[in-house]
Amino acid sequence: NQPTCAVVTSEFSDAGAGGVVLAGGTDVKFKHDANNHVTELIAPCEMVPSGNVVSGCVIHDVAWDQKSQVPMVTFGEGCGHRVEGTEMYNAPHFAVNFRDGSQCVMENNYIHDLPNYQQQDGGSVYFEYGTNPMRRGNKVVGNYFENVPTNGVYIDNFASGVEVTHNVFNKVAMHPPPAMTIYTFGCINVNGGGQNNIHGNYFYNAAFPINGQAFAVTKLFPIYYPFFPAVKAAVTKFGIANTPLKNFPDFADVWMSFSTEDDYRYQTCRVGLNVAVNPTAPLAPKGPDPATGVRMCDPKCKWTIADTKVLHQLTPAQQAVQARIAPILSVAPLTAWKDTVVRVTSGLDANLNALVA
């Protein structure tokens, strides 16, 4: 395994391609056939975190040459990469791409004013490993997203087992017409897949807080489905007890229990204690449920939704709670924003419980 690498208090800008690519450590390895379907796991089957980290950096104005699909930070192959306390802005497409790997974390970052080129697909944070449901333990925790016209966090193409918790979204998924008549973005957008935990997030003036996009379930499933039974067969043959995947109940107890096509197509996510405060912005027409701000991709998915609300008018008691969250909405680029982001996001559970009480 490669040693831990740390990129700290550095600035990256004016690059023709992306910013930082993190790879290393050890993830579950496997062999595959000519169609890229998993055939067997490779011993020793283990997850060893790399410890690679990007911390306290500023990344901006990159990818001026190849503008699409070029992230500021890429979580590549391996395990246990991290980006924290970093400001990312002015990019043509992604801020962070979870391309591969397990147990990768982005926490307490400030992501704003992007994408400024590719506004038809993608978003500021993108998950793209949907053909490999063995990738687990990835987290988006305690970040502040501001002025993102497309998706804030986009869990795409059956990517599963993602935790999106205690984030704040301000003016996110507000793509202006006419694109909104064709594409529907969300602060958090789930396009197929399941076992994703969406908890304790706060949305301010959000047209579409949480979107279960139907495209993967309705159009892409025939492409992705052949990968899933192949993974289950390979894990079963190796013995899940002989793998670190046994430590992820959402995979070991839920995903591995699937047996029919509908099990893989219509998966379940957990949505709890998320609040949208919309004093001036209406919800998107023909979009989320007006009470919860959530749309499931299909009723058969049976998402569990609890303590999740949209508030347009606040009571005096709720206004006092809102005042404790509001400082994060006023942080400014290239200032000492981190203490405010950490303080507000770490207190969201208590404050959101008070808002929905």
C-alpha positions as a Markdown table, in Angstrom:
| # | Residue | x | y | z |
|---|---|---|---|---|
| 1 | Asn | 0.0 | 0.0 | 0.0 |
| 2 | Gln | 1.1 | 3.5 | -0.7 |
| 3 | Pro | 1.9 | 5.7 | 2.3 |
| 4 | Thr | -0.4 | 8.5 | 3.5 |
| 5 | Cys | -0.3 | 11.6 | 1.4 |
| 6 | Ala | -1.5 | 15.0 | 2.7 |
| 7 | Val | -2.2 | 18.1 | 0.6 |
| 8 | Val | -2.7 | 20.9 | 3.1 |
| 9 | Thr | -3.2 | 24.7 | 3.0 |
| 10 | Ser | -2.5 | 24.9 | -0.7 |
| 11 | Glu | -4.1 | 26.8 | -3.6 |
| 12 | Phe | -4.8 | 25.2 | -7.0 |
| 13 | Ser | -6.0 | 27.3 | -9.9 |
| 14 | Asp | -5.7 | 28.0 | -13.6 |
| 15 | Ala | -5.1 | 24.4 | -14.5 |
| 16 | Gly | -6.1 | 23.0 | -17.9 |
| 17 | Ala | -7.4 | 19.8 | -16.3 |
| 18 | Gly | -8.6 | 19.0 | -12.8 |
| 19 | Gly | -7.2 | 19.6 | -9.3 |
| 20 | Val | -6.3 | 16.6 | -7.1 |
| 21 | Val | -6.7 | 12.9 | -7.6 |
| 22 | Leu | -6.6 | 10.7 | -4.5 |
| 23 | Ala | -5.9 | 7.0 | -5.0 |
| 24 | Gly | -4.3 | 4.3 | -2.8 |
| 25 | Gly | -5.1 | 2.0 | 0.1 |
| 26 | Thr | -6.8 | -1.3 | -0.7 |
| 27 | Asp | -10.4 | -1.9 | -1.6 |
| 28 | Val | -12.2 | -5.1 | -2.4 |
| 29 | Lys | -10.7 | -6.4 | -5.6 |
| 30 | Phe | -12.2 | -8.6 | -8.2 |
| 31 | Lys | -11.8 | -10.2 | -11.7 |
| 32 | His | -14.2 | -9.4 | -14.5 |
| 33 | Asp | -15.2 | -10.8 | -17.9 |
| 34 | Ala | -15.1 | -9.1 | -21.3 |
| 35 | Asn | -18.4 | -7.3 | -20.5 |
| 36 | Asn | -16.9 | -5.9 | -17.2 |
| 37 | His | -19.2 | -8.1 | -15.1 |
| 38 | Val | -17.6 | -9.3 | -11.8 |
| 39 | Thr | -16.7 | -13.0 | -12.0 |
| 40 | Glu | -14.8 | -13.6 | -8.7 |
| 41 | Leu | -13.3 | -11.7 | -5.7 |
| 42 | Ile | -9.5 | -11.7 | -5.3 |
| 43 | Ala | -7.9 | -12.8 | -2.0 |
| 44 | Pro | -6.9 | -11.3 | 0.3 |
| 45 | Cys | -10.2 | -9.5 | 0.3 |
| 46 | Glu | -9.8 | -6.4 | 2.5 |
| 47 | Met | -10.3 | -2.7 | 2.9 |
| 48 | Val | -7.2 | -0.8 | 4.1 |
| 49 | Pro | -7.7 | 3.1 | 4.2 |
| 50 | Ser | -5.1 | 5.1 | 2.4 |
| 51 | Gly | -5.2 | 8.1 | 4.8 |
| 52 | Asn | -4.8 | 10.4 | 1.8 |
| 53 | Val | -6.3 | 13.8 | 2.6 |
| 54 | Val | -6.8 | 17.3 | 1.0 |
| 55 | Ser | -7.2 | 19.7 | 3.9 |
| 56 | Gly | -7.6 | 23.5 | 4.2 |
| 57 | Cys | -7.0 | 24.2 | 0.5 |
| 58 | Val | -8.6 | 26.5 | -2.0 |
| 59 | Ile | -9.3 | 25.1 | -5.5 |
| 60 | His | -10.8 | 27.3 | -8.2 |
| 61 | Asp | -10.7 | 28.1 | -11.9 |
| 62 | Val | -9.5 | 24.7 | -13.1 |
| 63 | Ala | -10.4 | 22.6 | -16.2 |
| 64 | Trp | -10.3 | 25.5 | -18.6 |
| 65 | Asp | -9.2 | 23.1 | -21.4 |
| 66 | Gln | -11.3 | 19.9 | -21.0 |
| 67 | Lys | -14.4 | 21.4 | -19.3 |
| 68 | Ser | -16.8 | 18.5 | -18.9 |
| 69 | Gln | -16.3 | 15.6 | -16.5 |
| 70 | Val | -13.2 | 17.0 | -14.9 |
| 71 | Pro | -13.5 | 17.4 | -11.1 |
| 72 | Met | -11.6 | 19.6 | -8.7 |
| 73 | Val | -11.1 | 16.6 | -6.4 |
| 74 | Thr | -11.4 | 13.0 | -7.6 |
| 75 | Phe | -11.7 | 10.0 | -5.2 |
| 76 | Gly | -10.1 | 7.3 | -7.3 |
| 77 | Glu | -9.5 | 3.6 | -6.7 |
| 78 | Gly | -8.6 | 2.4 | -3.2 |
| 79 | Cys | -10.1 | 3.2 | 0.1 |
| 80 | Gly | -10.3 | 5.9 | 2.8 |
| 81 | His | -9.6 | 9.2 | 1.0 |
| 82 | Arg | -10.8 | 12.5 | 2.5 |
| 83 | Val | -11.3 | 16.1 | 1.6 |
| 84 | Glu | -12.0 | 18.5 | 4.4 |
| 85 | Gly | -12.0 | 22.2 | 5.2 |
| 86 | Thr | -11.5 | 23.1 | 1.5 |
| 87 | Glu | -13.1 | 25.8 | -0.5 |
| 88 | Met | -14.0 | 25.0 | -4.1 |
| 89 | Tyr | -15.5 | 27.4 | -6.7 |
| 90 | Asn | -15.5 | 28.5 | -10.3 |
| 91 | Ala | -15.3 | 25.2 | -12.1 |
| 92 | Pro | -17.0 | 24.1 | -15.3 |
| 93 | His | -18.4 | 20.9 | -13.8 |
| 94 | Phe | -17.8 | 18.8 | -10.6 |
| 95 | Ala | -16.2 | 19.9 | -7.4 |
| 96 | Val | -15.8 | 16.4 | -6.1 |
| 97 | Asn | -16.2 | 13.1 | -8.0 |
| 98 | Phe | -16.6 | 9.8 | -6.1 |
| 99 | Arg | -15.4 | 7.8 | -9.0 |
| 100 | Asp | -14.4 | 4.7 | -7.2 |
| 101 | Gly | -13.4 | 3.4 | -3.8 |
| 102 | Ser | -14.9 | 2.9 | -0.4 |
| 103 | Gln | -15.0 | 4.8 | 2.9 |
| 104 | Cys | -14.2 | 8.1 | 1.2 |
| 105 | Val | -15.4 | 11.3 | 3.1 |
| 106 | Met | -15.9 | 14.9 | 2.2 |
| 107 | Glu | -16.5 | 17.0 | 5.3 |
| 108 | Asn | -16.8 | 20.7 | 6.3 |
| 109 | Asn | -16.1 | 22.0 | 2.8 |
| 110 | Tyr | -17.5 | 25.2 | 1.2 |
| 111 | Ile | -18.6 | 24.6 | -2.4 |
| 112 | His | -20.0 | 27.5 | -4.3 |
| 113 | Asp | -20.6 | 29.1 | -7.7 |
| 114 | Leu | -20.3 | 26.1 | -9.9 |
| 115 | Pro | -20.7 | 24.5 | -12.4 |
| 116 | Asn | -20.3 | 27.4 | -14.8 |
| 117 | Tyr | -20.1 | 25.4 | -18.0 |
| 118 | Gln | -21.8 | 22.0 | -17.9 |
| 119 | Gln | -25.3 | 22.8 | -16.6 |
| 120 | Gln | -27.2 | 20.1 | -18.4 |
| 121 | Asp | -26.1 | 17.1 | -16.2 |
| 122 | Gly | -24.0 | 16.4 | -13.2 |
| 123 | Gly | -23.6 | 18.8 | -10.3 |
| 124 | Ser | -21.2 | 19.8 | -7.6 |
| 125 | Val | -20.7 | 16.4 | -6.0 |
| 126 | Tyr | -21.1 | 13.3 | -8.2 |
| 127 | Phe | -21.2 | 9.5 | -7.5 |
| 128 | Glu | -20.6 | 7.3 | -10.5 |
| 129 | Tyr | -19.8 | 3.8 | -9.4 |
| 130 | Gly | -23.3 | 2.3 | -9.8 |
| 131 | Thr | -22.1 | -0.8 | -11.6 |
| 132 | Asn | -20.2 | -1.8 | -8.4 |
| 133 | Pro | -22.5 | -2.0 | -5.4 |
| 134 | Met | -19.5 | -3.3 | -3.3 |
| 135 | Arg | -18.3 | 0.3 | -2.9 |
| 136 | Arg | -19.6 | 1.3 | 0.6 |
| 137 | Gly | -19.1 | 3.7 | 3.4 |
| 138 | Asn | -18.8 | 6.9 | 1.4 |
| 139 | Lys | -20.0 | 10.1 | 3.1 |
| 140 | Val | -20.9 | 13.7 | 2.4 |
| 141 | Val | -21.1 | 15.3 | 5.8 |
| 142 | Gly | -21.3 | 18.8 | 7.2 |
| 143 | Asn | -20.6 | 20.8 | 4.0 |
| 144 | Tyr | -22.0 | 24.1 | 2.8 |
| 145 | Phe | -23.3 | 24.4 | -0.8 |
| 146 | Glu | -24.2 | 27.8 | -2.2 |
| 147 | Asn | -25.1 | 29.1 | -5.7 |
| 148 | Val | -25.1 | 25.7 | -7.4 |
| 149 | Pro | -27.6 | 25.9 | -10.4 |
| 150 | Thr | -27.7 | 22.1 | -10.9 |
| 151 | Asn | -27.5 | 19.2 | -8.5 |
| 152 | Gly | -25.9 | 19.7 | -5.1 |
| 153 | Val | -25.2 | 16.0 | -4.4 |
| 154 | Tyr | -25.9 | 13.7 | -7.3 |
| 155 | Ile | -26.0 | 9.9 | -6.5 |
| 156 | Asp | -26.2 | 8.7 | -10.1 |
| 157 | Asn | -26.9 | 5.5 | -12.0 |
| 158 | Phe | -27.6 | 3.1 | -9.1 |
| 159 | Ala | -24.8 | 4.2 | -6.8 |
| 160 | Ser | -25.7 | 2.9 | -3.4 |
| 161 | Gly | -24.8 | 3.0 | 0.3 |
| 162 | Val | -24.1 | 6.7 | 0.4 |
| 163 | Glu | -24.5 | 8.9 | 3.6 |
| 164 | Val | -25.5 | 12.5 | 3.0 |
| 165 | Thr | -25.9 | 14.1 | 6.4 |
| 166 | His | -25.8 | 17.5 | 8.1 |
| 167 | Asn | -25.2 | 19.6 | 5.0 |
| 168 | Val | -26.6 | 23.0 | 4.3 |
| 169 | Phe | -27.8 | 23.9 | 0.8 |
| 170 | Asn | -28.5 | 27.6 | -0.1 |
| 171 | Lys | -29.7 | 28.5 | -3.6 |
| 172 | Val | -29.0 | 25.1 | -5.0 |
| 173 | Ala | -30.7 | 23.3 | -7.9 |
| 174 | Met | -32.1 | 26.6 | -9.1 |
| 175 | His | -31.3 | 26.2 | -12.8 |
| 176 | Pro | -33.2 | 28.9 | -14.8 |
| 177 | Pro | -35.6 | 28.1 | -17.6 |
| 178 | Pro | -35.6 | 26.8 | -20.2 |
| 179 | Ala | -33.4 | 24.0 | -19.0 |
| 180 | Met | -35.7 | 23.3 | -16.0 |
| 181 | Thr | -38.4 | 22.4 | -18.5 |
| 182 | Ile | -36.2 | 19.5 | -19.7 |
| 183 | Tyr | -34.1 | 18.5 | -16.7 |
| 184 | Thr | -35.1 | 18.4 | -13.0 |
| 185 | Phe | -32.3 | 18.9 | -10.6 |
| 186 | Gly | -32.3 | 18.5 | -6.8 |
| 187 | Cys | -30.2 | 19.7 | -3.9 |
| 188 | Ile | -29.8 | 16.0 | -3.4 |
| 189 | Asn | -30.6 | 13.9 | -6.4 |
| 190 | Val | -30.8 | 10.1 | -6.3 |
| 191 | Asn | -31.0 | 8.4 | -9.7 |
| 192 | Gly | -31.6 | 4.8 | -8.9 |
| 193 | Gly | -29.9 | 2.6 | -6.3 |
| 194 | Gly | -30.6 | 2.4 | -2.6 |
| 195 | Gln | -29.5 | 2.1 | 1.0 |
| 196 | Asn | -28.6 | 5.8 | 0.8 |
| 197 | Asn | -29.1 | 7.6 | 4.1 |
| 198 | Ile | -30.2 | 11.3 | 3.7 |
| 199 | His | -30.4 | 12.7 | 7.2 |
| 200 | Gly | -30.3 | 16.0 | 9.0 |
| 201 | Asn | -29.9 | 18.3 | 5.9 |
| 202 | Tyr | -31.1 | 21.9 | 5.8 |
| 203 | Phe | -32.2 | 23.6 | 2.6 |
| 204 | Tyr | -32.8 | 27.3 | 2.1 |
| 205 | Asn | -35.0 | 28.7 | -0.7 |
| 206 | Ala | -34.8 | 25.3 | -2.5 |
| 207 | Ala | -37.0 | 24.6 | -5.5 |
| 208 | Phe | -36.3 | 20.9 | -5.2 |
| 209 | Pro | -34.8 | 19.7 | -1.9 |
| 210 | Ile | -34.6 | 15.9 | -2.5 |
| 211 | Asn | -35.3 | 14.4 | -5.9 |
| 212 | Gly | -35.6 | 10.7 | -6.6 |
| 213 | Gln | -35.0 | 10.8 | -10.3 |
| 214 | Ala | -36.8 | 8.2 | -12.4 |
| 215 | Phe | -34.4 | 8.0 | -15.4 |
| 216 | Ala | -32.2 | 5.1 | -14.1 |
| 217 | Val | -35.2 | 3.1 | -13.0 |
| 218 | Thr | -37.2 | 3.5 | -16.1 |
| 219 | Lys | -34.6 | 3.8 | -18.9 |
| 220 | Leu | -31.2 | 2.6 | -17.7 |
| 221 | Phe | -32.1 | -0.5 | -15.7 |
| 222 | Pro | -31.6 | -3.0 | -18.6 |
| 223 | Ile | -28.0 | -1.7 | -18.9 |
| 224 | Tyr | -27.1 | -1.9 | -15.3 |
| 225 | Tyr | -29.1 | -5.0 | -14.2 |
| 226 | Pro | -26.6 | -7.6 | -15.5 |
| 227 | Phe | -23.9 | -6.3 | -13.2 |
| 228 | Phe | -25.9 | -6.9 | -10.0 |
| 229 | Pro | -26.5 | -10.7 | -10.0 |
| 230 | Ala | -22.9 | -11.1 | -11.1 |
| 231 | Val | -21.7 | -9.2 | -8.0 |
| 232 | Lys | -24.0 | -11.2 | -5.7 |
| 233 | Ala | -22.8 | -14.5 | -7.1 |
| 234 | Ala | -19.1 | -13.6 | -6.7 |
| 235 | Val | -19.6 | -12.4 | -3.1 |
| 236 | Thr | -21.6 | -15.5 | -2.3 |
| 237 | Lys | -19.0 | -17.8 | -3.8 |
| 238 | Phe | -16.2 | -16.1 | -1.8 |
| 239 | Gly | -18.3 | -16.0 | 1.3 |
| 240 | Ile | -19.3 | -12.6 | 2.6 |
| 241 | Ala | -18.0 | -13.5 | 6.1 |
| 242 | Asn | -14.6 | -13.6 | 4.5 |
| 243 | Thr | -14.8 | -10.0 | 3.3 |
| 244 | Pro | -15.0 | -6.6 | 4.9 |
| 245 | Leu | -18.4 | -6.2 | 3.3 |
| 246 | Lys | -19.8 | -8.0 | 6.3 |
| 247 | Asn | -19.3 | -4.8 | 8.2 |
| 248 | Phe | -21.8 | -2.9 | 6.1 |
| 249 | Pro | -25.3 | -4.1 | 7.0 |
| 250 | Asp | -26.8 | -2.1 | 4.2 |
| 251 | Phe | -24.9 | -4.4 | 1.8 |
| 252 | Ala | -24.7 | -7.6 | 3.8 |
| 253 | Asp | -28.2 | -7.7 | 5.1 |
| 254 | Val | -30.1 | -5.6 | 2.5 |
| 255 | Trp | -28.5 | -5.7 | -0.9 |
| 256 | Met | -27.3 | -9.3 | -0.7 |
| 257 | Ser | -30.9 | -10.3 | 0.1 |
| 258 | Phe | -32.1 | -9.2 | -3.4 |
| 259 | Ser | -33.3 | -12.0 | -5.7 |
| 260 | Thr | -35.6 | -10.6 | -8.3 |
| 261 | Glu | -35.2 | -7.9 | -11.0 |
| 262 | Asp | -37.7 | -5.7 | -9.1 |
| 263 | Asp | -35.5 | -6.0 | -5.9 |
| 264 | Tyr | -32.6 | -4.4 | -7.8 |
| 265 | Arg | -34.7 | -1.9 | -9.7 |
| 266 | Tyr | -36.9 | -0.5 | -6.9 |
| 267 | Gln | -34.5 | 0.0 | -4.0 |
| 268 | Thr | -35.2 | 1.9 | -0.7 |
| 269 | Cys | -33.5 | 4.9 | 0.7 |
| 270 | Arg | -33.9 | 6.4 | 4.2 |
| 271 | Val | -34.9 | 10.1 | 4.4 |
| 272 | Gly | -35.1 | 11.6 | 7.9 |
| 273 | Leu | -35.0 | 15.0 | 9.7 |
| 274 | Asn | -34.5 | 17.2 | 6.6 |
| 275 | Val | -36.0 | 20.6 | 6.6 |
| 276 | Ala | -36.4 | 23.2 | 3.8 |
| 277 | Val | -37.1 | 26.8 | 4.8 |
| 278 | Asn | -38.5 | 28.6 | 1.8 |
| 279 | Pro | -39.5 | 32.2 | 2.8 |
| 280 | Thr | -39.4 | 33.5 | -0.8 |
| 281 | Ala | -38.8 | 30.6 | -3.2 |
| 282 | Pro | -41.6 | 28.2 | -4.3 |
| 283 | Leu | -41.1 | 24.6 | -4.9 |
| 284 | Ala | -40.6 | 23.4 | -8.5 |
| 285 | Pro | -44.0 | 22.8 | -10.3 |
| 286 | Lys | -44.8 | 19.2 | -10.8 |
| 287 | Gly | -41.8 | 18.4 | -8.5 |
| 288 | Pro | -41.5 | 17.3 | -4.9 |
| 289 | Asp | -44.2 | 16.6 | -2.4 |
| 290 | Pro | -45.3 | 20.1 | -1.0 |
| 291 | Ala | -45.2 | 18.9 | 2.6 |
| 292 | Thr | -41.8 | 17.1 | 2.6 |
| 293 | Gly | -39.9 | 18.5 | -0.4 |
| 294 | Val | -39.2 | 14.9 | -1.5 |
| 295 | Arg | -40.0 | 13.0 | -4.7 |
| 296 | Met | -39.4 | 9.3 | -4.9 |
| 297 | Cys | -38.4 | 8.0 | -8.3 |
| 298 | Asp | -41.2 | 5.4 | -8.2 |
| 299 | Pro | -43.8 | 4.5 | -5.5 |
| 300 | Lys | -42.4 | 0.9 | -5.6 |
| 301 | Cys | -39.2 | 2.1 | -4.2 |
| 302 | Lys | -40.9 | 2.6 | -0.8 |
| 303 | Trp | -38.5 | 5.2 | 0.6 |
| 304 | Thr | -38.8 | 5.7 | 4.3 |
| 305 | Ile | -39.5 | 9.4 | 4.9 |
| 306 | Ala | -39.8 | 10.8 | 8.5 |
| 307 | Asp | -39.6 | 14.2 | 10.2 |
| 308 | Thr | -38.9 | 15.9 | 6.8 |
| 309 | Lys | -40.7 | 19.2 | 6.1 |
| 310 | Val | -41.0 | 22.3 | 3.9 |
| 311 | Leu | -41.6 | 25.5 | 5.9 |
| 312 | His | -42.7 | 28.7 | 4.2 |
| 313 | Gln | -43.6 | 30.7 | 7.2 |
| 314 | Leu | -42.0 | 30.4 | 10.6 |
| 315 | Thr | -43.5 | 30.8 | 14.0 |
| 316 | Pro | -41.6 | 33.0 | 16.5 |
| 317 | Ala | -40.1 | 29.9 | 18.1 |
| 318 | Gln | -39.0 | 28.6 | 14.7 |
| 319 | Gln | -37.6 | 32.0 | 13.9 |
| 320 | Ala | -35.3 | 31.8 | 17.0 |
| 321 | Val | -34.1 | 28.4 | 15.7 |
| 322 | Gln | -33.6 | 29.8 | 12.2 |
| 323 | Ala | -31.4 | 32.5 | 13.7 |
| 324 | Arg | -29.0 | 29.9 | 15.0 |
| 325 | Ile | -28.6 | 28.4 | 11.5 |
| 326 | Ala | -28.6 | 31.7 | 9.6 |
| 327 | Pro | -24.9 | 32.7 | 10.1 |
| 328 | Ile | -23.9 | 30.0 | 7.6 |
| 329 | Leu | -26.0 | 31.7 | 4.9 |
| 330 | Ser | -23.8 | 34.8 | 5.3 |
| 331 | Val | -20.3 | 33.3 | 5.0 |
| 332 | Ala | -18.3 | 34.9 | 2.2 |
| 333 | Pro | -15.8 | 33.4 | -0.2 |
| 334 | Leu | -12.1 | 33.5 | 0.8 |
| 335 | Thr | -12.8 | 34.4 | 4.4 |
| 336 | Ala | -12.5 | 32.5 | 7.7 |
| 337 | Trp | -15.7 | 30.5 | 6.9 |
| 338 | Lys | -14.8 | 27.1 | 8.4 |
| 339 | Asp | -15.6 | 27.7 | 12.1 |
| 340 | Thr | -19.1 | 28.8 | 11.1 |
| 341 | Val | -19.7 | 25.8 | 8.8 |
| 342 | Val | -18.5 | 23.4 | 11.5 |
| 343 | Arg | -20.5 | 25.0 | 14.3 |
| 344 | Val | -23.8 | 25.2 | 12.3 |
| 345 | Thr | -23.6 | 21.8 | 10.6 |
| 346 | Ser | -22.6 | 20.0 | 13.9 |
| 347 | Gly | -25.7 | 21.5 | 15.6 |
| 348 | Leu | -28.2 | 20.7 | 12.8 |
| 349 | Asp | -29.8 | 17.7 | 14.5 |
| 350 | Ala | -30.9 | 19.7 | 17.5 |
| 351 | Asn | -32.0 | 22.7 | 15.5 |
| 352 | Leu | -33.9 | 20.6 | 12.9 |
| 353 | Asn | -35.7 | 18.7 | 15.6 |
| 354 | Ala | -36.8 | 22.0 | 17.0 |
| 355 | Leu | -38.0 | 23.2 | 13.6 |
| 356 | Val | -40.2 | 20.1 | 13.0 |
| 357 | Ala | -41.5 | 19.8 | 16.6 |
